[in-house]
């Protein structure tokens, strides 16, 4: 970590907005298809022109809308949304007010002419927000109870890709598994549980057994504490998933839940431990929470899942919402995998040096102290942002820039 400068509290220049004050040629003089291609290339969106079109459509149906909400709707990283929005404002397609982004009159004409947009409202269910289920009175009461326990979670350890899902998400997960018949009379294994999804699952009283395996003693101790207070009988096991689970747990579970590191090697590892829990050669259900990916990475993910004997029976985009994870747009999908004749990846088929995001895509981030404006450079190794305190005593920071380490 090092201090690299200082800017005032009201300074607004960031990596995304730097230099955007320059006037540019009105878009109606530019061939629209080429414009979409240029935006995709300039912002380095892996999903290409379609992602830019998705952003434009999202704004059309929901304007005015905040950058954060656009990221949640489109499943694109927040920094990408910010860059695209800046370009669209520079070209006078978008404007903004205190509520968020909206089309200028000129921009609206251009979009409707070129993309043929007509549907100006969202058709997503306003009650379930696209999750496909609602919480009944029973699960609403579970949520109320779980909210107070979620506040006791320790600070996240970003070096192992921890990112806490909201209490609502954890409760919806439990309700979803219950609705699909994967809790009643079943033995449930959580392959990692920094979100405490085991708590509403166990409180439901539907399972025969709930076991949580995790490497973080802080989380295991908290789960033990809650389990004892609520008489839940959750069993916790300290487990480094780089090693197989103990023989006594092999093939003893009916349902697995996991929210692994969002890397290919992390996925293979955590799914393999889930297969051990269900039993190699056996069958069962596995619930996977995972980040939204470009099509090429989705294809690789699907290939891995199929090679292990699973099919993606259901996949719900945006099901999981996280606290403060702007880089992934605060959301991930939830997939229900059904498998038979299951097989895991063996030792040597998983690169244990590329399990976590920081190992695969090392990034340096610049954070500004919201109290004094001092800027810190954080690599996530020597100091993590959750442990940073500014020289002025401030503990609240805003990320203003990020760059990959070559």
C-alpha positions as CSV (number, residue, x, y, z in Angstrom):
1,X,0.0,0.0,0.0
2,X,1.2,3.5,-0.7
3,X,-0.2,7.0,-0.7
4,X,-0.2,8.4,-4.2
5,X,-1.9,11.8,-3.9
6,X,-4.7,13.8,-2.6
7,X,-7.8,15.3,-4.1
8,X,-10.6,17.4,-2.6
9,X,-13.9,15.9,-1.5
10,X,-15.8,17.4,-4.3
11,X,-13.4,16.5,-7.1
12,X,-15.2,14.2,-9.6
13,X,-12.5,13.3,-12.0
14,X,-12.0,9.5,-12.1
15,X,-10.6,7.0,-14.6
16,X,-14.1,6.9,-16.2
17,X,-14.7,10.6,-16.4
18,X,-11.3,12.1,-17.1
19,X,-11.3,14.2,-20.2
20,X,-15.0,13.8,-20.9
21,X,-15.6,17.5,-20.9
22,X,-14.4,17.6,-24.5
23,X,-17.2,18.4,-27.0
24,X,-17.7,15.7,-29.6
25,X,-19.6,15.4,-32.9
26,X,-23.4,14.8,-32.5
27,X,-24.2,11.1,-32.9
28,X,-26.7,11.6,-35.7
29,X,-23.8,12.3,-38.0
30,X,-22.1,9.0,-37.2
31,X,-23.1,5.6,-38.6
32,X,-24.9,4.0,-35.7
33,X,-23.6,0.4,-36.1
34,X,-20.0,1.7,-36.2
35,X,-20.8,3.8,-33.1
36,X,-21.9,0.7,-31.1
37,X,-18.8,-1.2,-32.2
38,X,-16.5,1.7,-31.1
39,X,-18.2,2.0,-27.7
40,X,-17.7,-1.8,-27.2
41,X,-14.1,-1.6,-28.2
42,X,-13.3,1.6,-26.3
43,X,-14.7,0.2,-23.1
44,X,-13.3,-3.3,-23.7
45,X,-16.7,-5.1,-23.1
46,X,-16.1,-8.8,-23.6
47,X,-19.8,-9.2,-24.6
48,X,-19.4,-6.7,-27.5
49,X,-22.0,-4.6,-29.2
50,X,-24.9,-6.7,-27.7
51,X,-23.9,-5.5,-24.2
52,X,-24.0,-1.9,-25.3
53,X,-27.4,-2.5,-26.8
54,X,-28.5,-4.1,-23.5
55,X,-27.4,-1.0,-21.6
56,X,-29.3,1.3,-24.0
57,X,-32.5,-0.9,-23.7
58,X,-32.2,-1.0,-19.9
59,X,-32.1,2.8,-19.7
60,X,-35.0,3.1,-22.2
61,X,-37.2,0.9,-20.1
62,X,-36.3,2.3,-16.7
63,X,-35.2,5.9,-17.1
64,X,-34.1,7.7,-15.0
65,X,-31.9,4.9,-13.6
66,X,-28.7,4.9,-11.5
67,X,-25.5,3.4,-12.7
68,X,-25.7,0.7,-10.0
69,X,-29.2,-0.3,-11.1
70,X,-28.1,-0.6,-14.7
71,X,-25.3,-2.9,-13.6
72,X,-27.8,-5.1,-11.8
73,X,-30.2,-5.2,-14.7
74,X,-27.6,-6.0,-17.4
75,X,-25.3,-8.2,-15.2
76,X,-22.3,-6.1,-16.3
77,X,-19.5,-4.8,-14.0
78,X,-20.1,-1.3,-12.6
79,X,-16.9,0.2,-14.0
80,X,-17.9,-0.9,-17.5
81,X,-21.4,0.7,-17.1
82,X,-19.8,4.0,-15.8
83,X,-17.5,4.1,-18.9
84,X,-20.3,3.4,-21.4
85,X,-22.6,6.0,-19.7
86,X,-19.8,8.6,-19.9
87,X,-19.4,8.0,-23.7
88,X,-23.2,8.2,-24.2
89,X,-23.3,11.5,-22.3
90,X,-20.4,12.9,-24.3
91,X,-22.2,12.1,-27.5
92,X,-25.4,13.7,-26.1
93,X,-27.4,10.5,-26.2
94,X,-27.8,10.6,-22.5
95,X,-28.2,13.2,-19.9
96,X,-28.5,12.9,-16.1
97,X,-30.4,14.3,-13.2
98,X,-30.2,13.5,-9.5
99,X,-32.2,10.2,-10.0
100,X,-29.8,8.9,-12.7
101,X,-29.4,8.5,-16.5
102,X,-32.1,9.3,-19.0
103,X,-32.2,10.0,-22.7
104,X,-31.9,13.4,-24.3
105,X,-34.5,14.3,-26.9
106,X,-31.9,13.7,-29.6
107,X,-30.8,10.5,-28.0
108,X,-34.3,9.1,-27.8
109,X,-34.9,9.8,-31.5
110,X,-31.6,8.1,-32.5
111,X,-32.3,5.0,-30.4
112,X,-35.9,4.5,-31.5
113,X,-34.8,5.0,-35.1
114,X,-31.8,2.7,-35.1
115,X,-32.7,0.0,-32.5
116,X,-36.5,0.1,-33.0
117,X,-37.2,0.3,-29.2
118,X,-40.8,0.6,-28.4
119,X,-41.4,-1.2,-25.1
120,X,-40.7,1.5,-22.6
121,X,-41.3,-0.4,-19.3
122,X,-40.0,-3.5,-17.6
123,X,-42.0,-6.7,-17.6
124,X,-40.2,-8.3,-14.8
125,X,-42.4,-9.4,-11.9
126,X,-42.4,-6.5,-9.3
127,X,-43.1,-8.8,-6.4
128,X,-40.4,-11.5,-6.8
129,X,-38.0,-9.3,-8.9
130,X,-37.4,-12.2,-11.3
131,X,-36.6,-14.8,-8.7
132,X,-39.7,-16.8,-9.5
133,X,-40.7,-17.3,-5.9
134,X,-42.0,-15.1,-3.1
135,X,-41.5,-15.5,0.7
136,X,-44.7,-16.6,2.5
137,X,-45.3,-15.5,6.1
138,X,-43.3,-18.4,7.4
139,X,-40.1,-17.5,5.5
140,X,-40.7,-13.8,6.1
141,X,-40.5,-14.5,9.8
142,X,-37.3,-16.4,9.1
143,X,-35.9,-13.4,7.3
144,X,-36.6,-11.1,10.2
145,X,-34.7,-13.4,12.5
146,X,-31.8,-13.9,10.1
147,X,-31.3,-10.1,9.6
148,X,-30.1,-9.7,13.1
149,X,-27.7,-12.6,12.8
150,X,-26.3,-11.4,9.4
151,X,-25.1,-8.2,11.2
152,X,-22.7,-10.3,13.2
153,X,-20.7,-11.4,10.3
154,X,-17.0,-10.6,10.4
155,X,-15.3,-8.3,7.8
156,X,-14.9,-10.0,4.4
157,X,-11.6,-11.5,3.5
158,X,-11.3,-10.4,-0.2
159,X,-8.1,-12.4,-0.6
160,X,-10.3,-15.6,-0.8
161,X,-13.0,-13.9,-2.7
162,X,-15.4,-13.5,0.2
163,X,-18.4,-11.2,-0.6
164,X,-21.5,-11.3,1.7
165,X,-24.9,-11.9,0.1
166,X,-27.7,-9.9,1.7
167,X,-29.9,-11.6,4.4
168,X,-32.8,-11.5,1.9
169,X,-30.7,-13.4,-0.7
170,X,-29.8,-16.1,1.9
171,X,-33.5,-16.5,2.9
172,X,-34.6,-16.6,-0.7
173,X,-32.1,-19.3,-1.4
174,X,-33.5,-21.4,1.4
175,X,-37.0,-20.8,0.2
176,X,-36.0,-21.7,-3.4
177,X,-34.4,-25.0,-2.3
178,X,-37.5,-25.8,-0.2
179,X,-39.9,-25.1,-3.1
180,X,-37.9,-27.4,-5.3
181,X,-38.1,-30.2,-2.8
182,X,-34.5,-30.3,-2.0
183,X,-34.7,-29.6,1.8
184,X,-37.6,-31.7,3.2
185,X,-36.1,-34.9,4.8
186,X,-32.7,-34.2,3.1
187,X,-29.1,-33.9,4.3
188,X,-27.6,-30.6,3.2
189,X,-24.0,-29.7,2.7
190,X,-22.7,-26.2,2.3
191,X,-19.4,-26.1,0.5
192,X,-18.4,-22.8,2.0
193,X,-20.9,-20.5,3.7
194,X,-19.7,-16.9,4.1
195,X,-23.3,-15.8,3.3
196,X,-24.7,-17.8,6.3
197,X,-27.3,-19.4,4.0
198,X,-27.2,-22.4,6.4
199,X,-29.0,-20.3,9.0
200,X,-32.4,-19.7,7.3
201,X,-32.1,-23.2,5.8
202,X,-31.8,-24.8,9.3
203,X,-34.3,-22.4,10.9
204,X,-36.9,-23.7,8.3
205,X,-36.9,-27.0,10.1
206,X,-37.3,-28.9,6.9
207,X,-33.9,-30.7,6.7
208,X,-32.7,-33.9,8.4
209,X,-29.2,-32.5,8.7
210,X,-27.2,-29.4,7.9
211,X,-23.4,-29.4,7.6
212,X,-21.2,-26.4,6.9
213,X,-17.6,-26.7,5.7
214,X,-15.5,-23.6,5.5
215,X,-11.9,-22.6,6.0
216,X,-12.8,-19.4,8.0
217,X,-12.9,-20.0,11.8
218,X,-14.7,-16.7,12.3
219,X,-17.6,-17.8,10.3
220,X,-17.7,-21.4,11.7
221,X,-17.7,-20.0,15.3
222,X,-20.5,-17.6,14.5
223,X,-22.6,-20.4,12.9
224,X,-21.9,-22.5,16.0
225,X,-23.1,-19.6,18.2
226,X,-26.3,-19.1,16.3
227,X,-27.0,-22.8,16.0
228,X,-26.7,-23.2,19.8
229,X,-28.9,-20.2,20.5
230,X,-31.6,-21.3,18.0
231,X,-31.2,-25.1,18.8
232,X,-30.5,-25.8,15.1
233,X,-27.9,-28.6,15.4
234,X,-25.9,-27.3,12.5
235,X,-22.6,-29.2,12.3
236,X,-19.5,-27.2,11.3
237,X,-16.3,-28.6,9.9
238,X,-13.1,-26.6,9.2
239,X,-12.2,-27.6,5.7
240,X,-9.5,-26.5,3.3
241,X,-11.1,-27.3,0.0
242,X,-7.8,-27.9,-1.7
243,X,-8.0,-31.2,0.1
244,X,-10.8,-33.9,-0.2
245,X,-13.5,-33.9,2.4
246,X,-13.2,-36.6,5.1
247,X,-14.3,-40.1,4.3
248,X,-17.2,-40.0,6.8
249,X,-18.9,-37.3,4.7
250,X,-18.3,-38.9,1.3
251,X,-21.6,-39.8,-0.4
252,X,-23.8,-38.9,2.6
253,X,-25.7,-35.8,1.3
254,X,-28.7,-35.2,-0.9
255,X,-28.3,-31.5,-1.6
256,X,-25.2,-29.3,-2.0
257,X,-25.0,-25.5,-1.9
258,X,-21.9,-23.6,-3.0
259,X,-20.9,-20.0,-3.9
260,X,-17.3,-20.6,-5.0
261,X,-14.6,-18.2,-6.1
262,X,-15.5,-16.8,-9.5
263,X,-12.7,-18.5,-11.4
264,X,-12.7,-21.6,-13.5
265,X,-10.3,-23.4,-11.2
266,X,-12.2,-22.4,-8.1
267,X,-15.4,-23.6,-9.8
268,X,-13.9,-27.0,-10.6
269,X,-12.6,-27.4,-7.0
270,X,-15.7,-26.5,-5.2
271,X,-18.0,-28.5,-7.5
272,X,-15.6,-31.5,-7.0
273,X,-16.0,-31.2,-3.2
274,X,-19.8,-31.1,-3.8
275,X,-19.6,-34.3,-5.9
276,X,-17.7,-35.9,-3.0
277,X,-20.6,-35.0,-0.7
278,X,-23.2,-36.4,-3.1
279,X,-21.0,-39.4,-3.9
280,X,-18.9,-40.2,-7.0
281,X,-21.1,-42.3,-9.3
282,X,-24.1,-41.1,-7.4
283,X,-26.8,-38.5,-8.0
284,X,-28.3,-35.4,-6.4
285,X,-28.9,-31.7,-6.6
286,X,-26.3,-29.0,-6.4
287,X,-27.1,-25.3,-6.1
288,X,-24.5,-23.0,-7.6
289,X,-24.2,-19.2,-7.1
290,X,-21.8,-17.8,-9.7
291,X,-21.0,-14.5,-11.5
292,X,-22.4,-13.6,-14.8
293,X,-19.9,-14.2,-17.6
294,X,-19.3,-13.4,-21.3
295,X,-20.6,-16.1,-23.7
296,X,-17.2,-17.8,-24.1
297,X,-16.8,-18.2,-20.4
298,X,-20.4,-19.4,-20.0
299,X,-19.6,-22.1,-22.6
300,X,-16.6,-23.2,-20.6
301,X,-18.6,-23.2,-17.4
302,X,-21.3,-25.3,-19.0
303,X,-18.7,-27.7,-20.4
304,X,-17.2,-28.2,-17.0
305,X,-20.6,-28.8,-15.4
306,X,-21.7,-31.3,-18.1
307,X,-18.4,-33.2,-17.9
308,X,-19.0,-33.9,-14.2
309,X,-22.4,-35.4,-14.9
310,X,-24.6,-32.4,-14.1
311,X,-27.1,-30.6,-16.3
312,X,-28.2,-27.0,-15.6
313,X,-31.8,-27.7,-14.8
314,X,-32.6,-24.1,-13.9
315,X,-30.7,-20.8,-14.0
316,X,-32.0,-17.5,-12.6
317,X,-30.0,-14.4,-13.5
318,X,-29.6,-11.8,-10.8
319,X,-31.0,-14.1,-8.0
320,X,-28.1,-13.3,-5.6
321,X,-27.5,-9.8,-4.4
322,X,-24.3,-8.9,-2.5
323,X,-23.4,-6.1,-0.1
324,X,-21.0,-3.7,-1.8
325,X,-19.8,-5.9,-4.6
326,X,-20.0,-3.2,-7.3
327,X,-17.4,-4.9,-9.6
328,X,-19.8,-7.7,-10.3
329,X,-22.8,-5.4,-10.3
330,X,-23.8,-6.7,-6.9
331,X,-25.5,-9.7,-8.4
332,X,-24.8,-13.3,-9.5
333,X,-27.0,-16.1,-10.9
334,X,-28.4,-19.1,-9.1
335,X,-28.3,-22.4,-10.9
336,X,-29.9,-25.6,-9.9
337,X,-27.8,-28.5,-11.2
338,X,-29.2,-32.1,-11.3
339,X,-26.7,-34.9,-11.8
340,X,-26.2,-38.6,-12.0
341,X,-23.2,-40.9,-12.5
342,X,-21.2,-38.0,-11.0
343,X,-17.5,-37.6,-11.2
344,X,-15.1,-35.0,-9.8
345,X,-11.9,-33.5,-11.1
346,X,-8.9,-35.4,-9.8
347,X,-5.7,-34.0,-8.3
348,X,-3.6,-32.5,-11.1
349,X,-6.7,-31.5,-13.1
350,X,-7.1,-28.3,-11.0
351,X,-4.5,-25.5,-10.8
352,X,-4.5,-24.7,-7.1
353,X,-2.5,-21.6,-7.8
354,X,-5.4,-20.0,-9.7
355,X,-8.3,-20.5,-7.4
356,X,-9.0,-16.8,-6.5
357,X,-9.6,-13.8,-8.6
358,X,-6.5,-12.0,-7.3
359,X,-4.4,-14.9,-8.5
360,X,-5.9,-15.0,-12.0
361,X,-6.4,-11.3,-12.6
362,X,-4.3,-9.3,-10.1
363,X,-5.6,-5.8,-9.8
364,X,-4.3,-2.6,-8.1
365,X,-7.1,-0.3,-6.9
366,X,-7.0,3.4,-5.9
367,X,-9.2,4.4,-3.0
368,X,-10.0,8.0,-1.9
369,X,-10.6,8.7,1.8
370,X,-14.0,10.3,2.0
371,X,-12.9,12.4,5.0
372,X,-9.7,14.1,3.7
373,X,-9.4,13.1,0.0
374,X,-6.1,11.2,0.4
375,X,-5.6,8.5,-2.2
376,X,-4.3,5.0,-1.4
377,X,-3.0,2.3,-3.8
378,X,-4.1,-1.2,-2.6
379,X,-2.9,-4.4,-4.1
380,X,-5.0,-6.7,-1.8
381,X,-1.9,-8.6,-0.6
382,X,-0.2,-6.5,2.0
383,X,-3.3,-4.5,3.0
384,X,-6.9,-5.1,2.2
385,X,-9.3,-2.2,1.9
386,X,-11.6,-3.6,4.7
387,X,-8.6,-3.2,7.1
388,X,-7.5,0.3,5.9
389,X,-7.6,3.3,8.2
390,X,-6.5,6.7,6.8
391,X,-3.9,8.8,8.5
392,X,-6.7,11.3,9.3
393,X,-8.6,8.5,11.1
394,X,-11.1,8.1,8.3
395,X,-12.4,4.6,7.6
396,X,-14.7,5.2,4.6
397,X,-13.2,5.1,1.1
398,X,-14.4,5.2,-2.5
399,X,-12.7,3.3,-5.3
400,X,-11.8,5.8,-8.0
401,X,-9.5,3.7,-10.3
402,X,-8.5,0.2,-10.9
403,X,-5.9,-1.4,-13.2
404,X,-4.7,-4.8,-14.0
405,X,-1.2,-5.8,-13.1
406,X,0.6,-6.9,-16.2
